[in-house]
């Protein structure tokens, strides 16, 4: 097992009817900025209920944080923070709202040009202080409610931003707040959680036995509840399991002490930026094709994945791996998400444009072993194309 540090200070408040506990969690005298997205939190009464349980505080609202939150939008929120002397940030929404709120928290305490915060990749940004923040989760997917990172969109690219200063102080996870999500958003969230897990699991053996078994538990749970929670969104137990899987897939636990890949996410970000394909959809497109192209590099863990997650034990090694990849693709398709680039109107001629964008963003040596060059990425994209 690799050396690691593990730190996670976020207080999780999980279950039904927990919103009222916000009054104990948000400082009594704080001036609060509530950040949210496209309006569904207003439409379904979540925002109203949040404000109702925070009596005595001065509250400012900032709405309109888009999916794949834009730097320009977040800087408007940062202006509001400074103008109104905000003391606490509360994100009410899904991963984009939480990611955006983290960036605002950092930008508000940064003395230089906040645009520079987008240039540090997976390294912690050099910020010495950040506004405290909490979250109320309405979409299970990114795990942003219990980690210290986010992804921000700017000038046609998507940029990771990390700092231990933006672990949420608390996150409220009430599965009932997710009941009104459209099926495609639930499907995207299931896939995002699934890929977060395999990016830390299907790499190469590193004697992370606890991490592997925990990852396998997340994957098997998603397979069990995924279709069920889309078909019956008010099945509390199914949705609760999805919500908790999403949090644990990216709170650092299963990735501690083991190699991590992230090829799928890095290429997927370019597809979202370039073609507007949903993040979850890009992951469903890419993952089966990445495994096909990198079968040899991932052979041992793909065999483990086949046996422990899909219970495939018969046949040759190659046939077991191929069947596991096929079953993964079928799982995504059963959730209502196409796994071929051509289904989204992307043609083979666009592959060169994708590779140019990856090169521009210095994403030319991806994977847990840095062997996914642009030539390998081309093969992945060609395999992911499918029939046109």
JOGIGI-V501686 format. One record per run of one state. SS is the DSSP state (~ for helix, > for strand, _ for the rest). FROM is the first residue (numbers start at 1). TO is the last residue. If there is no record, write none. Layout:
SS|FROM|TO  SS|FROM|TO
This chain:
_|1|10  >|11|14  _|15|18  ~|19|25  _|26|31  >|32|35  _|36|39  ~|40|43  _|44|45  ~|46|52  _|53|58  >|59|62  _|63|69  >|70|70  ~|71|84  _|85|87  >|88|93  _|94|94  ~|95|107  _|108|113  ~|114|119  _|120|123  >|124|124  _|125|131  >|132|137  _|138|143  ~|144|146  _|147|148  >|149|154  _|155|156  >|157|162  _|163|163  ~|164|166  _|167|169  >|170|173  _|174|174  ~|175|178  _|179|182  ~|183|199  _|200|208  ~|209|231  _|232|235  ~|236|249  _|250|262  ~|263|275  _|276|278  ~|279|293  _|294|298  ~|299|308  _|309|316  ~|317|334  _|335|340  ~|341|344  _|345|347  ~|348|360  _|361|365  >|366|366  _|367|371  >|372|372  _|373|373  ~|374|385  _|386|388
